[in-house]
Amino acid sequence: MGANTKAAIIRTAGRRDGGGDLCVPWDRQRETIRELREKGELPESYVSHDHLNEQVPVPISEEVTEKWRSRFEELLQHDEEKPTIVIAEGFLMLVDPESVRNFDLRFFIREDYATLKKRRYERHGYHTAVQSDPEGSLWRDPPDYWDKCVWPAYLKAHRPLFVNGDVESGAIDSSAIEGVELFEAKELSMDEMVDRAAARIYGAVKSGQTKERWTKP
């Protein structure tokens, strides 16, 4: 999250692995999240290359979009404090306890191996942060990178969060992390997931719920 340092690359199975939790600059992520909580804005040092990546349309109906746009607009108009709502999204967002402690709401969307692999390979690469290049560096997965690096790293990072370490079909382990709402992508439409998440966010903003109610990360 941010520039000014090169992304870490770890060797996994003889390959360069930039997708595991050991490759994430956690200190910068924690600092960014803390500043967002304190000031409601990103630090000056934050740089994103996501706008350079292909943005795949998300199939959300106009009905659901307008429903929540109008509800949030009305809510914020009547809230004297005018809170800033920040949605932090990422494939490792719930694995770092120090980062998680700053989240008022926690969602985990579980998708299956085949679907995630298909999405990964349909990308034409993606831009990553590089110190010497403001536009980042275009990364393309080498052959077998998903099976030998990405998927094993994903499972390893998330095992502590699930009962019996079962990332693919197990329940969230409430003794490891509190308040996570698990969305099963195979059972819910995009509209249903957006509707449920928006309702939770709306309720939290309206009632003033914060991270202080959590005792575990």
Secondary structure, DSSP 8 states (H G I E B T S, - for coil): --SSS----EEETTEEE-SSGGGS-HHHHHHHHHHHHHHSS--TT----GGGS--------HHHHHHHHHHHHHHHHT-TT---------TTTTS-HHHHTT-SSEEEEE--HHHHHHHHHHS--EEEEETTEEEEEEE---TTHIIIIIHHHHHHHHGGGBGGG-TTT--B-TTTSSSEEEEETTTS-HHHHHHHHHHHHHHHHHHT--GGG-S--
